[in-house]
Amino acid sequence: MRGVLPDVNLLLASAWETHAGHQKARRWLTAVGPFMTCPITELGFIRVSMSPAYAADFEDAVGYLALVQKLGSASRIHDDFNPVEIPAVTRYKDTTAAYLVRLAAAHELRFATLDKAVLKADWAQGIAYNPLEEVQP
C-alpha cells in the first residue's frame, strides 16, 4: 500500500476537541506516513463540521482542512472511481464508505475509518482499518 485515505470521521476526530478520539486522532494524523484526501472526504468534513454536532463555522472548517492539506505527508487524489462499480451494500449509510473503500483500493491505499460497521463489512476487509487502535493513549 502507498498510503492512507482517512475517512471523514477520522478528519473530524483530529480537528475538534469535543470528539472522544480527538487526541489520538490528532497524534495519528500528524505522525502517519503518506495520506491522501479527496473531494468527498474534504466536503464531508466541512459539511459535518458545520452541523449541530460540531457547530464549526465555515471559516474554521475550511481553515483546518487547509492546515491538513499543508502537512508534509498529505496529498490529494481525484474521485475517479466509477460509483456504479461499488460492491452491493444493504444499507444506504454504506454507499459513500463503499465508494471510498474502492477508491482507496484503486489508488493502492488503506482506508482509515472509525466506523465499526464499515470495519466489519465483507467489502472493506483488507482495506479498511481503525488506526486509533494502534495509537498509544
Legacy VTK file of the C-alpha trace (Angstrom):
# vtk DataFile Version 3.0
C-alpha trace
ASCII
DATASET POLYDATA
POINTS 137 float
0.000 0.000 0.000
1.184 3.507 -0.834
-0.539 5.349 1.988
-3.856 6.028 3.663
-7.164 7.663 2.776
-8.718 8.928 6.040
-12.498 8.801 6.342
-14.493 11.913 7.227
-14.925 10.657 10.801
-11.170 10.486 11.302
-10.685 14.022 9.992
-13.448 15.211 12.329
-11.837 13.485 15.291
-8.483 15.082 14.521
-9.991 18.551 14.212
-12.444 19.018 17.049
-11.605 18.701 20.741
-15.192 17.674 21.539
-14.656 14.360 19.734
-13.863 11.496 22.126
-10.942 10.343 19.972
-9.508 13.807 19.369
-6.083 13.439 20.976
-5.379 10.031 19.447
-6.637 11.136 16.031
-4.541 14.294 16.073
-1.421 12.315 17.051
-2.123 9.768 14.340
-2.714 12.347 11.610
0.467 14.272 12.373
2.580 11.093 12.582
1.149 8.935 9.795
3.167 8.442 6.641
1.698 9.474 3.330
-2.027 10.124 3.433
-4.454 11.475 0.884
-7.682 13.394 0.979
-10.221 13.607 -1.822
-13.123 15.923 -2.620
-15.661 13.590 -0.995
-13.816 13.408 2.333
-12.999 17.123 2.236
-16.590 18.190 1.545
-17.901 15.694 4.083
-15.551 17.139 6.682
-16.770 20.686 6.017
-20.446 19.631 5.999
-20.348 17.665 9.235
-18.105 20.234 10.943
-20.803 22.851 10.328
-23.592 20.569 11.590
-25.041 20.955 15.096
-22.772 18.108 16.267
-19.662 20.320 15.959
-21.123 23.773 15.236
-17.988 24.993 13.489
-18.310 27.936 11.176
-17.288 27.676 7.539
-14.016 29.554 8.043
-12.893 27.266 10.882
-13.752 24.110 8.951
-12.022 25.249 5.776
-9.106 26.601 7.788
-8.484 23.256 9.464
-8.768 21.440 6.154
-6.185 23.819 4.661
-3.817 23.024 7.563
-4.264 19.296 6.956
-3.552 19.731 3.247
-0.297 21.558 4.083
1.110 18.717 6.182
4.191 17.299 4.511
2.712 13.818 4.362
-0.562 14.979 2.779
-1.626 14.984 -0.832
-4.893 14.843 -2.740
-6.382 12.282 -5.090
-9.243 12.674 -7.526
-12.581 10.976 -7.073
-12.010 8.932 -10.199
-13.625 5.621 -9.322
-16.929 4.858 -11.013
-19.725 4.681 -8.393
-21.607 2.006 -10.355
-18.709 -0.335 -9.556
-19.063 -0.221 -5.766
-19.914 -3.512 -4.088
-23.553 -4.239 -3.357
-24.481 -2.750 0.002
-27.591 -3.358 2.054
-27.662 -0.071 3.981
-27.915 3.375 2.448
-25.392 4.565 5.046
-22.734 2.362 3.439
-22.817 3.815 -0.079
-20.214 6.543 0.433
-17.991 4.316 2.553
-18.122 1.566 -0.080
-17.130 4.117 -2.700
-14.243 5.403 -0.563
-13.028 1.872 0.166
-12.952 1.107 -3.568
-11.334 4.480 -4.307
-8.635 3.711 -1.739
-8.050 0.259 -3.219
-7.854 1.670 -6.754
-5.070 4.001 -5.567
-3.324 1.269 -3.528
-4.270 2.975 -0.252
-5.708 1.731 3.016
-8.954 3.303 4.209
-8.689 4.643 7.771
-12.078 4.841 9.474
-13.684 4.821 12.892
-16.937 3.348 11.531
-17.395 -0.056 13.185
-19.975 -1.194 10.625
-17.581 -0.486 7.751
-14.762 -2.270 9.545
-16.948 -5.405 9.760
-18.224 -5.279 6.173
-17.002 -8.007 3.826
-16.391 -5.434 1.078
-13.981 -3.489 3.319
-11.801 -6.360 4.502
-8.105 -5.932 3.818
-8.536 -2.246 3.016
-10.334 -0.569 5.946
-8.843 -0.340 9.425
-9.150 1.734 12.590
-5.791 3.467 13.052
-6.643 4.692 16.551
-6.410 1.131 17.819
-2.664 1.414 17.121
-2.131 4.808 18.801
-0.943 4.859 22.397
-3.128 6.855 24.838
LINES 1 138
137 0 1 2 3 4 5 6 7 8 9 10 11 12 13 14 15 16 17 18 19 20 21 22 23 24 25 26 27 28 29 30 31 32 33 34 35 36 37 38 39 40 41 42 43 44 45 46 47 48 49 50 51 52 53 54 55 56 57 58 59 60 61 62 63 64 65 66 67 68 69 70 71 72 73 74 75 76 77 78 79 80 81 82 83 84 85 86 87 88 89 90 91 92 93 94 95 96 97 98 99 100 101 102 103 104 105 106 107 108 109 110 111 112 113 114 115 116 117 118 119 120 121 122 123 124 125 126 127 128 129 130 131 132 133 134 135 136
